[in-house]
């Protein structure tokens, strides 16, 4: 292993690199005034690559993980001005997004799964700040297929959309916290 360090005129470290004969490589860049890491790059012996950046106070800003199979993940941290503070995206080897996750410190959560070939959403999950959980699935055309809601008191709701072969196209069921059916509703596009 080879270690390479760079210092400024005041003796503060600004760069640290480690290189291995087996293909391993790692590098840190520092803010000389604070000593905080501002970027980190890593290449492992199995083909994984990581690129990370940091804010001036040392807190995480972003990261990209490149995988040996060509897929990659991106992370953004400490986001301000949005309903979420972190974001994670997953892309396949062709560069098509397949997953997107957004989280906030207050418990708010959203996640999407995509059909990489069409770009359409196939599933969506949302957790509200009050603890309510919503799970939605979609058809191949992007139309809503099902919605399941878990309420904080334990009761749940289930919606089914686009039903065919019946006098109705939508079904709504409500279950109490013990799983007992308490409400069943059917409706149709024609006002049924």
C-alpha positions, 0 to 999 in steps of 0.5 A: 500500500502506498500513502500520499499526503499533501499539506499546505504552507501552514502544515494543514493536510489537504489531501490523503491518498491510499493506493494498493497494488490490488486495485484498491484506491482511496482519497480524502480531500480536506478543508485546511481551515477546519480539518473537515473532510470535504470529499472522499473517493473509494475504489474497492478491489471488487469493482465498487466505487464510492464518491462522497462529498461533505458540507464545510461543517463536515456533515454529509452532502452527497454520495454515489455508489457505483456497483460492479454490475453497472447499476448505481445509487445516489444519495443526497443528505441534509436537504433544506427547503423541501418536505424531505431531508434525504433522497436516495435514487437507484439506477440500473446499468442502463441508467434508468431509475428503478427506485426513489426514496425520500425521508425527513427527520419528522417521520415523513417518508415517500418511496417509488418503484419504477418500471425501468423499461417504461419509466412508469411508477409501479408502486408508491409508499407514503408515511405521514408525520402522524404515523399513517401509512399508505401503499399504492400499486399501479397497472402497467399503464400507470393507472392506480390499481390498489391503495391500502391505508394503515391508520394509527389506531390500527384500522385499515382501508383497502381500495381496488380500482379498475375492476372489470366484469362487475357492475362496479369498478372500484371497491372500498373496504374498511377493517377494524384493528382486529381485521374485522370488516366494518364497511364495504362499498362498491362504485362505478364510473357511471355513477353506480 
